[in-house]
Amino acid sequence: MSDQLTWIRSVLSTTPERWIQLGETVPPELLRAAPKAGEWSALECLQHLLDAERVVFPFRARRLLEGQDFPAYDPVRDGTKVGPEASPAAMAQGFRQMRADSLQLLAGIEERALERRGRHPELGEVSLGELLNEWAAHDLVHTMQAERAIMQPFLQRVGPWRKSFQEHLFEPG
């Protein structure tokens, strides 16, 4: 197995556990807090990962394995909105269950399949290897985005250490 597949599988296997820990430990009101207007809360990031797991990445991987094209996905238009009744712990458990299925799919992918190609309507021709790398990066970016949202109330209260966190700070407004 190539390092590429090992790395991708390792990231994709750790993401649900990070969300389980967040969903079961961090108070829901902190997970629901948007860092500023127009930015996603941690819970909205988790909902986006759930949507992507349900209708984007495994679907696209299967299509590319078959040498077929696939449609674009717009998270704003096609994504699910987080309702006030949403349970972070239940959402994280649901993500874990869906990801287990995806990891089974990935376990069957061999290195030679990474070159299989299909067409994305906006990006043009893409390979399975590119999609799998995007999947891992997508997990990481939205988990970091969520943690950055959770971080904001603390950063507002760090006093003189504020300058140490400038790159992570959303100014209110």
Long-range contacts (C-beta under 8 A, 24 or more apart in sequence): 1-111, 2-111, 2-114, 4-111, 4-114, 4-129, 4-132, 4-133, 5-106, 5-109, 5-111, 5-114, 5-132, 7-136, 8-106, 8-132, 8-133, 8-135, 8-136, 9-103, 9-106, 9-107, 11-136, 11-139, 11-140, 12-99, 12-102, 12-103, 12-106, 12-135, 12-136, 12-139, 13-99, 13-103, 15-49, 15-95, 15-99, 15-139, 15-140, 15-143, 16-92, 16-95, 16-96, 16-99, 16-100, 17-96, 18-143, 19-46, 19-49, 19-91, 19-92, 19-95, 19-96, 19-143, 20-89, 20-92, 20-93, 20-96, 22-46, 22-88, 22-92, 22-146, 22-150, 23-87, 23-88, 23-89, 23-90, 23-91, 23-92, 23-93, 24-88, 24-89, 24-92, 26-88, 26-150, 28-87, 28-88, 30-150, 30-153, 31-88, 31-146, 31-150, 32-82, 33-149, 33-150, 33-152, 33-153, 34-149, 35-148, 35-149, 35-152, 35-170, 36-152, 36-170, 36-171, 36-172, 36-173, 37-173, 39-149, 39-170, 40-145, 40-146, 40-149, 41-82, 41-146, 41-149, 42-146, 42-147, 42-149, 42-150, 43-82, 43-86, 43-88, 43-91, 44-82, 45-142, 45-143, 45-145, 45-146, 45-149, 46-88, 46-91, 46-92, 46-95, 46-146, 47-79, 47-80, 47-81, 47-82, 47-86, 47-91, 48-75, 48-79, 48-142, 49-95, 49-138, 49-139, 49-142, 49-143, 50-80, 50-91, 50-94, 50-95, 50-98, 51-75, 51-78, 51-79, 51-80, 52-138, 53-95, 53-98, 53-99, 53-102, 54-98, 57-102, 57-131, 57-135, 57-138, 58-101, 58-102, 58-105, 60-118, 60-131, 61-105, 61-106, 61-109, 61-128, 61-131, 61-132, 61-135, 62-105, 63-118, 64-116, 64-117, 64-118, 64-126, 64-127, 64-128, 64-131, 65-109, 65-113, 65-116, 65-128, 67-116, 67-117, 67-118, 68-118, 69-118, 69-119, 69-120, 69-121, 70-118, 70-119, 70-120, 71-121, 72-120, 72-121, 72-122, 106-132
